[in-house]
Amino acid sequence: MDHHELQRLARLGAHVRLGVRTHERAALLRVFPDLSNGRVPVALPRWRRRRMSAAPRRAVSRRMTRYWAVWRQKNAGTAQRGA
């Protein structure tokens, strides 16, 4: 079987598969007609970030300040500068 014959058979098989998919799509749209417009029927909820008030923000700031101070002391001799 040469290249052209193989390509012809592959194209024929693809054509048949597309026909099957077209019929399958039509059957699904008969059952679910609202899917035909391509849009989601219900709007998805938007994710919103919770706002942090001033007090928790200050608490986080203090914790991170302490964290980085400890980190700097621990890595004082090992950090390379001017890379």
OpenMM code with the backbone's topology and positions (N, CA, C; nanometers):
from openmm import Vec3, app, unit

residues = "MET ASP HIS HIS GLU LEU GLN ARG LEU ALA ARG LEU GLY ALA HIS VAL ARG LEU GLY VAL ARG THR HIS GLU ARG ALA ALA LEU LEU ARG VAL PHE PRO ASP LEU SER ASN GLY ARG VAL PRO VAL ALA LEU PRO ARG TRP ARG ARG ARG ARG MET SER ALA ALA PRO ARG ARG ALA VAL SER ARG ARG MET THR ARG TYR TRP ALA VAL TRP ARG GLN LYS ASN ALA GLY THR ALA GLN ARG GLY ALA".split()
positions = [
    Vec3(0.0862, -0.1168, 0.0000),
    Vec3(0.0000, 0.0000, 0.0000),
    Vec3(0.0911, 0.1235, 0.0000),
    Vec3(0.0753, 0.2083, -0.0987),
    Vec3(0.1613, 0.3260, -0.1080),
    Vec3(0.1039, 0.4420, -0.0257),
    Vec3(0.1798, 0.5486, -0.0208),
    Vec3(0.1454, 0.6649, 0.0610),
    Vec3(0.0117, 0.7264, 0.0189),
    Vec3(-0.0104, 0.7390, -0.1100),
    Vec3(-0.1335, 0.8026, -0.1590),
    Vec3(-0.2572, 0.7199, -0.1247),
    Vec3(-0.2456, 0.5893, -0.1358),
    Vec3(-0.3582, 0.5018, -0.1018),
    Vec3(-0.3889, 0.5107, 0.0482),
    Vec3(-0.2840, 0.5116, 0.1292),
    Vec3(-0.3023, 0.5227, 0.2734),
    Vec3(-0.3678, 0.6560, 0.3103),
    Vec3(-0.3238, 0.7630, 0.2456),
    Vec3(-0.3820, 0.8943, 0.2722),
    Vec3(-0.5285, 0.8991, 0.2280),
    Vec3(-0.5609, 0.8372, 0.1156),
    Vec3(-0.6986, 0.8342, 0.0671),
    Vec3(-0.7886, 0.7609, 0.1668),
    Vec3(-0.7401, 0.6474, 0.2170),
    Vec3(-0.8188, 0.5711, 0.3140),
    Vec3(-0.8345, 0.6477, 0.4462),
    Vec3(-0.7289, 0.7160, 0.4884),
    Vec3(-0.7381, 0.7953, 0.6110),
    Vec3(-0.8393, 0.9072, 0.5940),
    Vec3(-0.8370, 0.9723, 0.4787),
    Vec3(-0.9324, 1.0798, 0.4513),
    Vec3(-1.0754, 1.0255, 0.4497),
    Vec3(-1.0947, 0.9098, 0.3900),
    Vec3(-1.2270, 0.8475, 0.3846),
    Vec3(-1.2761, 0.8143, 0.5261),
    Vec3(-1.1874, 0.7590, 0.6085),
    Vec3(-1.2233, 0.7276, 0.7467),
    Vec3(-1.2575, 0.8532, 0.8263),
    Vec3(-1.1812, 0.9598, 0.8043),
    Vec3(-1.2084, 1.0853, 0.8737),
    Vec3(-1.3434, 1.1414, 0.8315),
    Vec3(-1.3751, 1.1297, 0.7024),
    Vec3(-1.5034, 1.1784, 0.6519),
    Vec3(-1.6195, 1.1030, 0.7180),
    Vec3(-1.6055, 0.9726, 0.7308),
    Vec3(-1.7100, 0.8915, 0.7940),
    Vec3(-1.7243, 0.9303, 0.9414),
    Vec3(-1.6117, 0.9483, 1.0092),
    Vec3(-1.6170, 0.9856, 1.1510),
    Vec3(-1.6821, 1.1217, 1.1700),
    Vec3(-1.6532, 1.2169, 1.0805),
    Vec3(-1.7174, 1.3484, 1.0896),
    Vec3(-1.8680, 1.3375, 1.0693),
    Vec3(-1.9089, 1.2504, 0.9783),
    Vec3(-2.0521, 1.2296, 0.9574),
    Vec3(-2.1195, 1.1751, 1.0820),
    Vec3(-2.0544, 1.0795, 1.1459),
    Vec3(-2.1091, 1.0218, 1.2690),
    Vec3(-2.1194, 1.1296, 1.3768),
    Vec3(-2.0149, 1.2118, 1.3900),
    Vec3(-2.0170, 1.3189, 1.4898),
    Vec3(-2.1270, 1.4203, 1.4594),
    Vec3(-2.1487, 1.4500, 1.3320),
    Vec3(-2.2535, 1.5446, 1.2939),
    Vec3(-2.3905, 1.4916, 1.3346),
    Vec3(-2.4143, 1.3631, 1.3096),
    Vec3(-2.5423, 1.3028, 1.3490),
    Vec3(-2.5559, 1.2994, 1.5013),
    Vec3(-2.4463, 1.2699, 1.5694),
    Vec3(-2.4491, 1.2666, 1.7152),
    Vec3(-2.4780, 1.4057, 1.7718),
    Vec3(-2.4176, 1.5083, 1.7122),
    Vec3(-2.4406, 1.6463, 1.7557),
    Vec3(-2.5871, 1.6848, 1.7349),
    Vec3(-2.6418, 1.6487, 1.6192),
    Vec3(-2.7816, 1.6812, 1.5907),
    Vec3(-2.8746, 1.6141, 1.6917),
    Vec3(-2.8444, 1.4893, 1.7272),
    Vec3(-2.9276, 1.4184, 1.8245),
    Vec3(-2.9201, 1.4860, 1.9617),
    Vec3(-2.8004, 1.5276, 2.0004),
    Vec3(-2.7861, 1.5956, 2.1294),
    Vec3(-2.8592, 1.7290, 2.1302),
    Vec3(-2.8549, 1.8016, 2.0201),
    Vec3(-2.9235, 1.9304, 2.0140),
    Vec3(-3.0753, 1.9143, 2.0136),
    Vec3(-3.1241, 1.8024, 1.9647),
    Vec3(-3.2682, 1.7770, 1.9733),
    Vec3(-3.3091, 1.7555, 2.1190),
    Vec3(-3.2234, 1.6902, 2.1955),
    Vec3(-3.2536, 1.6641, 2.3359),
    Vec3(-3.2311, 1.7893, 2.4209),
    Vec3(-3.1234, 1.8640, 2.3901),
    Vec3(-3.0876, 1.9847, 2.4655),
    Vec3(-3.0796, 2.1040, 2.3703),
    Vec3(-3.1918, 2.1614, 2.3306),
    Vec3(-3.1892, 2.2695, 2.2316),
    Vec3(-3.1214, 2.3967, 2.2815),
    Vec3(-3.1145, 2.4157, 2.4124),
    Vec3(-3.0503, 2.5367, 2.4643),
    Vec3(-2.8994, 2.5370, 2.4414),
    Vec3(-2.8416, 2.4241, 2.4043),
    Vec3(-2.6976, 2.4183, 2.3771),
    Vec3(-2.6616, 2.4707, 2.2386),
    Vec3(-2.7597, 2.4950, 2.1555),
    Vec3(-2.7298, 2.5313, 2.0166),
    Vec3(-2.6693, 2.6697, 2.0025),
    Vec3(-2.6932, 2.7611, 2.0964),
    Vec3(-2.6385, 2.8952, 2.0820),
    Vec3(-2.4943, 2.9051, 2.1294),
    Vec3(-2.4395, 2.7993, 2.1881),
    Vec3(-2.3000, 2.7977, 2.2281),
    Vec3(-2.2699, 2.8710, 2.3564),
    Vec3(-2.3712, 2.9233, 2.4224),
    Vec3(-2.3497, 2.9969, 2.5466),
    Vec3(-2.3936, 2.9129, 2.6651),
    Vec3(-2.3345, 2.9380, 2.7779),
    Vec3(-2.3750, 2.8722, 2.9012),
    Vec3(-2.5062, 2.9357, 2.9452),
    Vec3(-2.6105, 2.8568, 2.9706),
    Vec3(-2.7406, 2.9147, 3.0015),
    Vec3(-2.7437, 2.9958, 3.1314),
    Vec3(-2.6616, 2.9617, 3.2288),
    Vec3(-2.6611, 3.0322, 3.3561),
    Vec3(-2.5264, 3.1015, 3.3714),
    Vec3(-2.5296, 3.2267, 3.4117),
    Vec3(-2.4049, 3.3005, 3.4312),
    Vec3(-2.3280, 3.2408, 3.5483),
    Vec3(-2.1988, 3.2252, 3.5309),
    Vec3(-2.1158, 3.1696, 3.6360),
    Vec3(-2.0874, 3.2770, 3.7408),
    Vec3(-2.0847, 3.2390, 3.8683),
    Vec3(-2.0576, 3.3388, 3.9720),
    Vec3(-1.9136, 3.3877, 3.9627),
    Vec3(-1.8949, 3.5152, 3.9889),
    Vec3(-1.7608, 3.5725, 3.9850),
    Vec3(-1.6940, 3.5510, 4.1200),
    Vec3(-1.5666, 3.5163, 4.1134),
    Vec3(-1.4902, 3.4984, 4.2358),
    Vec3(-1.4447, 3.6344, 4.2835),
    Vec3(-1.4682, 3.6610, 4.4089),
    Vec3(-1.4267, 3.7894, 4.4639),
    Vec3(-1.3330, 3.7668, 4.5810),
    Vec3(-1.2304, 3.8484, 4.5858),
    Vec3(-1.1344, 3.8411, 4.6946),
    Vec3(-1.1913, 3.9127, 4.8167),
    Vec3(-1.1743, 3.8505, 4.9306),
    Vec3(-1.2189, 3.9150, 5.0538),
    Vec3(-1.1198, 4.0241, 5.0901),
    Vec3(-1.1719, 4.1368, 5.1293),
    Vec3(-1.0870, 4.2482, 5.1704),
    Vec3(-1.0417, 4.2267, 5.3139),
    Vec3(-0.9158, 4.2571, 5.3397),
    Vec3(-0.8631, 4.2441, 5.4744),
    Vec3(-0.8691, 4.3811, 5.5416),
    Vec3(-0.9217, 4.3836, 5.6619),
    Vec3(-0.9297, 4.5116, 5.7333),
    Vec3(-0.7908, 4.5506, 5.7838),
    Vec3(-0.7809, 4.6682, 5.8415),
    Vec3(-0.6516, 4.7228, 5.8830),
    Vec3(-0.5854, 4.6387, 5.9920),
    Vec3(-0.6621, 4.5904, 6.0878),
    Vec3(-0.6034, 4.5149, 6.1995),
    Vec3(-0.5382, 4.3843, 6.1523),
    Vec3(-0.6061, 4.3016, 6.0746),
    Vec3(-0.5384, 4.1811, 6.0255),
    Vec3(-0.4193, 4.2132, 5.9349),
    Vec3(-0.4283, 4.3221, 5.8605),
    Vec3(-0.3163, 4.3613, 5.7746),
    Vec3(-0.1935, 4.3965, 5.8590),
    Vec3(-0.2157, 4.4683, 5.9693),
    Vec3(-0.1049, 4.5020, 6.0603),
    Vec3(-0.0461, 4.3756, 6.1226),
    Vec3(-0.1324, 4.2814, 6.1599),
    Vec3(-0.0842, 4.1569, 6.2200),
    Vec3(0.0030, 4.0795, 6.1209),
    Vec3(-0.0398, 4.0725, 5.9975),
    Vec3(0.0397, 4.0048, 5.8948),
    Vec3(0.1718, 4.0777, 5.8751),
    Vec3(0.1671, 4.2089, 5.8729),
    Vec3(0.2887, 4.2883, 5.8558),
    Vec3(0.3885, 4.2606, 5.9679),
    Vec3(0.3404, 4.2548, 6.0912),
    Vec3(0.4299, 4.2263, 6.2042),
    Vec3(0.4902, 4.0868, 6.1924),
    Vec3(0.4060, 3.9885, 6.1607),
    Vec3(0.4567, 3.8516, 6.1465),
    Vec3(0.5629, 3.8428, 6.0383),
    Vec3(0.5384, 3.9057, 5.9239),
    Vec3(0.6344, 3.8979, 5.8140),
    Vec3(0.7623, 3.9745, 5.8465),
    Vec3(0.7506, 4.0856, 5.9183),
    Vec3(0.8697, 4.1605, 5.9589),
    Vec3(0.9574, 4.0736, 6.0480),
    Vec3(0.8951, 4.0053, 6.1454),
    Vec3(0.9715, 3.9144, 6.2318),
    Vec3(1.0310, 3.7998, 6.1515),
    Vec3(0.9529, 3.7429, 6.0603),
    Vec3(0.9997, 3.6317, 5.9780),
    Vec3(1.1242, 3.6710, 5.8991),
    Vec3(1.1189, 3.7853, 5.8320),
    Vec3(1.2330, 3.8267, 5.7493),
    Vec3(1.3523, 3.8663, 5.8344),
    Vec3(1.3294, 3.9212, 5.9534),
    Vec3(1.4411, 3.9536, 6.0425),
    Vec3(1.5147, 3.8260, 6.0830),
    Vec3(1.4407, 3.7228, 6.1200),
    Vec3(1.5014, 3.5941, 6.1553),
    Vec3(1.5726, 3.5357, 6.0339),
    Vec3(1.5125, 3.5438, 5.9179),
    Vec3(1.5722, 3.4894, 5.7957),
    Vec3(1.7039, 3.5599, 5.7642),
    Vec3(1.7058, 3.6938, 5.7800),
    Vec3(1.8286, 3.7694, 5.7522),
    Vec3(1.9395, 3.7322, 5.8499),
    Vec3(1.9058, 3.7157, 5.9779),
    Vec3(2.0069, 3.6762, 6.0763),
    Vec3(2.0621, 3.5377, 6.0447),
    Vec3(1.9739, 3.4481, 6.0082),
    Vec3(2.0139, 3.3110, 5.9791),
    Vec3(2.1029, 3.3043, 5.8552),
    Vec3(2.0745, 3.3836, 5.7542),
    Vec3(2.1462, 3.3785, 5.6269),
    Vec3(2.2428, 3.4949, 5.6083),
    Vec3(2.2853, 3.5568, 5.7160),
    Vec3(2.3695, 3.6766, 5.7045),
    Vec3(2.5015, 3.6466, 5.6356),
    Vec3(2.5649, 3.5350, 5.6656),
    Vec3(2.6952, 3.5061, 5.6072),
    Vec3(2.6891, 3.4309, 5.4757),
    Vec3(2.5751, 3.3735, 5.4410),
    Vec3(2.5686, 3.2882, 5.3223),
    Vec3(2.5172, 3.3591, 5.1989),
    Vec3(2.4504, 3.4706, 5.2139),
    Vec3(2.3930, 3.5398, 5.0979),
    Vec3(2.5033, 3.6082, 5.0184),
    Vec3(2.4975, 3.5944, 4.8860),
    Vec3(2.5946, 3.6601, 4.7984),
    Vec3(2.5346, 3.7887, 4.7467),
    Vec3(2.6148, 3.8935, 4.7446),
    Vec3(2.5656, 4.0229, 4.6967),
    Vec3(2.6255, 4.0545, 4.5612),
    Vec3(2.5503, 4.1353, 4.4843),
    Vec3(2.6019, 4.1855, 4.3568),
    Vec3(2.6153, 4.0803, 4.2493),
    Vec3(2.5185, 3.9936, 4.2363),
    Vec3(2.5258, 3.8872, 4.1361),
    Vec3(2.5055, 3.9347, 3.9997),
] * unit.nanometer
topology = app.Topology()
chain = topology.addChain("A")
for resn in residues:
    res = topology.addResidue(resn, chain)
    for name in ("N", "CA", "C"):
        topology.addAtom(name, app.Element.getBySymbol(name[0]), res)
